[in-house]
């Protein structure tokens, strides 16, 4: 995917990523859950303007925005320009499952290896060294979806501000979701 794919409205990109395959150094799978955030959104890291932590969000579209939460877990976002980014919440593992297991030091079912942003980053080897990296160059590789899958939308998870905004998008019924499927389809 080229940077033009990401240089669109953040909700459009969040929906368009469902069903896309993402690998990092050959390890990854099909994206099944995303969340959208833009600069006008009080839940977004960009809401109060540019800073050291969120600088990638204000750079060009098509870059990785990686940050730590709770001092423990990394989160991978793709930037859409102008302070907007899409959080990659979950993917269904397809490539490098044994590498994912080793990185996570777990024998959990395959479906749970990347079910949630922290698990996903650990399994794919994502850390702050990828912050600001271009998404159209190694170690990132993308394979567009063949057909548009069914997509369900609902409120985002783990936030307190603007929690009711239905900018969480999922592949309904996927066993790799971080939480149960939202009820509305779009």
Protein Blocks (a to p, Z undefined) as FASTA:
>chain_A
ZZklmmccfklmmmmmgopacdeehiacddfbdcdddfklmkbmklnopafklmmmmmce
hiacdddehhlaccddddebjhiacddfbdcdfehklmmmmmnopabdfklmmgcjklmm
mmnopafklgopafkbcfbdcdddfbdcdddddddehiabhklpccbccdehiakbfbdc
dfbdZZ
